[in-house]
Amino acid sequence: MEAIIAAPDQTTPRGRRDRAFLLFLARTGARVSEATGVNANDLQLERGRPQVLLHGKGRRDRVLRIWCDR
């Protein structure tokens, strides 16, 4: 997993975007289709336990914690 996350070139904007997306997928366990539908209103980062609201298939929503490296 670490090798996949480290693969994008972080010196370019596209590489930083790709790395952020891979980290988001790894830390939430979200499906790609759910992750691409996330907007700023779906994120709750201010709390001690950051979380995201994901909109899945069949109008099913779920809230997932965003895990941090510690």
C-alpha positions in Angstrom: 0.0 0.0 0.0 2.8 2.4 0.9 4.4 1.9 -2.6 1.2 2.6 -4.4 0.6 5.8 -2.4 4.2 6.9 -2.9 4.1 6.3 -6.7 2.6 9.6 -7.9 5.1 12.4 -8.6 4.6 14.8 -5.8 6.4 17.6 -7.6 3.5 18.1 -9.9 0.0 19.3 -9.2 -1.5 16.1 -10.8 0.8 13.9 -8.7 -0.2 15.7 -5.5 -3.9 15.3 -6.4 -3.4 11.6 -7.2 -1.5 10.9 -3.9 -4.3 12.7 -1.9 -6.9 10.6 -3.6 -5.1 7.4 -2.9 -4.6 8.4 0.7 -8.3 9.2 1.0 -9.2 5.8 -0.4 -6.8 4.0 1.9 -7.8 5.8 5.0 -11.6 5.6 4.6 -12.1 2.3 2.7 -14.4 4.2 0.3 -15.2 2.8 -3.1 -13.9 4.9 -6.0 -17.4 5.8 -7.1 -18.2 7.0 -3.6 -15.0 9.0 -3.3 -15.4 10.8 -6.6 -18.8 12.0 -5.4 -17.6 13.6 -2.2 -17.9 17.4 -1.9 -16.7 19.8 0.8 -20.0 19.7 2.6 -19.6 15.9 3.1 -16.4 16.4 5.1 -16.2 17.0 8.9 -12.6 17.7 9.7 -12.9 20.1 12.6 -13.8 17.4 15.1 -11.3 15.2 17.0 -12.5 12.3 14.8 -12.6 13.5 11.2 -15.2 11.8 9.1 -16.8 11.8 5.7 -20.4 11.2 4.4 -20.3 8.9 1.4 -23.2 8.5 -1.0 -23.3 5.0 -2.4 -25.4 2.9 -4.7 -29.2 2.9 -4.3 -29.2 6.2 -2.4 -27.4 4.5 0.6 -25.3 6.9 2.6 -22.7 6.0 5.2 -20.4 7.9 7.4 -16.8 6.8 7.7 -14.0 7.9 9.9 -10.9 9.2 8.2 -8.0 7.4 9.9 -4.7 9.2 10.5 -1.1 7.9 10.5 0.1 7.9 14.1 
